[in-house]
Amino acid sequence: MKKVVIVGASSLIVSAAELLDPAEMKVVGLGDLREDAWNVFNENGDIKESFDELPVMPVDLSVGFEPDVIVIAAADQGTADSLRFLVIKAGFMGDIIFLDQLMKQFSVKGAALRHAAERLAALGVEGSVAELGCYRGDLSWQLNVLMPDRTLHLFDTFNGLDSLDLNEEAKHQPNRYALPGRFADARENELLARMPVQEKVSVHRGWFPESALEL
């Protein structure tokens, strides 16, 4: 996973940060030309020791996060070129990528998950979270990261698609890719190993909803 700083001068910065695929790129800070957007300084003008949110700072300071990649989020080429000059002048020697080159790294699913987690927290909704059919955990680990204080229940047969489900599905919308045993290469121990907050994860092997009766 690559460390990324996004630089720009508009709301495009935040949009890009939300859309980047968290499995490929971790955004560690934002460099913004707009002084009123900075949140890294205390009342004395010194840089804070810790941040409660994603740090937003002057473009030249963002280079100090030592990112692997700097993404330039600008709507016009002139601004993009100016930002590129600024990060190079600040001493950055890594990869510089323009926003239009990053479309393949965008993840609408990841952005939707982040918004859902933020909304649940803002509304004070309590409870656990669950995923039904988690395969190798590409979605599960993101749920675990975004909601680390919630118990995450993962349900899977670990034997692939079950004929009980496929027979019912075929009555409504046949799917030639849905075959018994597909995805049977999932492994419970490998799934759990991918979870960043393993103590909050509970794996339930078996056919759902029978596997949820214990809850």
C-alpha positions in Angstrom: 0.0 0.0 0.0 1.4 3.4 -1.0 1.3 6.5 1.2 -0.3 9.4 -0.7 -0.6 13.2 -0.2 -3.2 15.0 -2.4 -2.5 18.7 -3.3 -4.8 21.2 -4.8 -6.9 24.3 -4.3 -10.5 23.2 -4.3 -13.0 20.6 -3.0 -11.5 18.2 -5.6 -8.8 17.4 -3.0 -11.4 15.9 -0.6 -13.3 14.1 -3.4 -10.1 12.5 -4.6 -9.2 11.4 -1.1 -12.6 9.7 -0.6 -12.5 7.9 -4.0 -9.0 6.5 -3.9 -9.0 2.7 -3.4 -8.0 2.1 0.3 -6.6 -1.3 -0.7 -4.0 0.4 -2.9 -3.4 3.9 -1.5 -3.5 5.4 2.0 -4.0 9.2 2.1 -1.9 10.6 4.9 -2.4 14.3 4.3 -3.8 17.1 2.1 -1.8 20.1 0.7 -4.1 23.0 0.0 -3.3 26.5 -1.4 -6.3 27.9 0.5 -5.1 29.2 3.9 -8.5 29.0 5.4 -8.6 25.2 4.9 -5.5 24.5 7.0 -6.0 22.6 10.3 -2.5 21.7 11.3 -1.6 24.8 13.3 -2.5 25.6 16.9 -3.3 29.1 18.2 0.4 29.9 18.5 1.0 29.1 14.9 2.9 25.9 15.7 2.2 22.6 14.1 0.0 20.4 16.3 1.4 17.2 17.8 -1.6 15.1 16.8 -4.6 15.4 14.5 -8.2 14.3 15.1 -8.9 14.5 11.3 -7.0 14.2 8.1 -4.3 17.0 8.3 -4.7 19.9 5.8 -1.6 22.1 5.4 0.3 24.3 3.0 1.5 22.4 -0.1 5.2 22.7 0.8 4.7 21.2 4.3 2.8 18.2 2.9 6.0 17.0 1.4 7.3 16.4 4.9 4.9 13.4 5.3 7.3 11.6 3.0 4.6 10.1 0.7 5.3 7.6 -2.0 3.0 9.5 -4.3 1.7 13.0 -4.6 -1.6 13.4 -6.4 -2.3 16.7 -8.0 -6.0 17.5 -7.9 -6.7 20.5 -10.1 -9.4 21.3 -12.6 -7.2 23.2 -15.0 -3.8 22.4 -16.4 -2.3 25.8 -15.4 -3.0 25.2 -11.7 -1.9 21.6 -12.0 1.5 22.7 -13.4 1.9 25.3 -10.7 1.3 22.7 -8.0 3.8 20.3 -9.6 6.4 23.1 -9.5 5.6 23.7 -5.8 6.1 20.1 -4.7 9.3 19.7 -6.7 10.6 23.0 -5.2 9.8 21.7 -1.8 12.1 18.8 -2.4 9.8 16.0 -3.3 11.6 13.3 -5.4 8.8 10.7 -5.7 6.0 10.0 -8.1 3.7 12.9 -9.1 0.4 11.9 -10.6 -2.3 14.1 -12.1 -5.9 13.4 -11.1 -6.9 12.3 -14.6 -4.3 9.6 -14.5 -5.8 8.0 -11.4 -9.3 7.0 -12.5 -8.4 3.3 -12.2 -7.5 3.8 -8.5 -10.9 5.2 -7.7 -13.2 3.0 -5.6 -16.9 4.1 -5.4 -17.5 1.2 -3.0 -14.8 2.3 -0.7 -16.1 5.9 -0.7 -19.7 4.7 0.0 -18.4 2.6 3.0 -16.6 5.6 4.4 -19.7 7.8 4.1 -21.9 5.1 5.7 -19.5 4.7 8.7 -19.3 8.4 9.2 -23.1 8.8 9.1 -23.6 5.9 11.6 -21.1 7.6 14.0 -22.7 11.0 13.5 -26.2 9.7 14.3 -25.0 7.8 17.3 -26.3 4.5 15.9 -25.1 1.6 18.2 -24.7 -2.0 17.4 -22.5 -4.5 15.5 -21.9 -4.8 11.8 -22.0 -8.0 9.7 -21.1 -9.2 6.2 -22.9 -12.2 4.6 -20.6 -14.0 2.3 -17.1 -12.4 2.8 -14.9 -14.7 0.6 -11.3 -13.5 1.2 -12.2 -10.3 3.1 -11.6 -7.5 0.5 -14.7 -5.7 2.0 -14.4 -7.1 5.5 -11.1 -5.5 6.4 -12.4 -2.1 5.3 -15.4 -2.5 7.6 -13.1 -3.5 10.4 -10.9 -0.4 9.8 -13.8 2.0 9.4 -15.7 0.8 12.5 -13.0 -0.6 14.8 -15.1 -0.2 18.0 -18.0 -2.3 16.6 -18.0 -6.1 16.6 -17.8 -7.4 13.1 -19.6 -10.7 12.4 -18.4 -12.5 9.2 -20.7 -15.2 7.8 -19.5 -17.6 5.2 -19.8 -21.3 4.3 -16.1 -21.5 3.3 -17.3 -24.2 0.9 -18.3 -21.8 -1.9 -21.8 -21.0 -3.1 -24.5 -23.3 -1.6 -27.0 -25.0 -3.8 -29.8 -24.0 -1.4 -29.2 -20.4 -2.3 -28.6 -21.0 -6.0 -31.8 -23.0 -6.4 -33.8 -20.2 -5.0 -32.0 -17.6 -7.0 -32.6 -19.5 -10.2 -36.3 -19.1 -9.8 -36.0 -15.3 -10.0 -32.9 -14.5 -12.1 -30.7 -17.3 -13.4 -27.0 -16.6 -13.4 -24.7 -18.8 -15.4 -21.7 -17.7 -13.2 -23.4 -18.8 -10.0 -22.2 -22.4 -9.7 -22.2 -24.7 -6.6 -18.8 -24.5 -4.9 -17.6 -21.4 -6.6 -15.4 -19.3 -4.2 -14.6 -22.5 -2.2 -11.0 -21.4 -2.1 -11.7 -19.0 0.8 -9.9 -19.9 4.1 -11.1 -18.9 7.5 -7.6 -18.4 9.0 -6.5 -16.3 6.0 -9.6 -14.2 6.3 -9.1 -13.5 10.0 -5.4 -12.7 9.4 -6.4 -9.8 7.1 -8.4 -8.1 9.9 -6.6 -5.1 11.4 -8.6 -5.3 14.7 -8.9 -9.0 15.1 -10.2 -8.9 18.6 -13.4 -7.3 17.3 -14.1 -9.9 14.7 -16.3 -13.0 15.0 -16.3 -15.6 12.2 -19.4 -17.7 11.7 -18.9 -20.8 9.5 -22.0 -22.4 7.9 -25.1 -21.6 5.9 -26.8 -18.3 6.7 -29.2 -17.8 8.5 -28.7 -21.1 10.4 -25.2 -19.9 11.3 -26.7 -16.8 13.0 -28.9 -18.7 15.4 -26.3 -18.5 18.2 -26.7 -14.7 18.1 
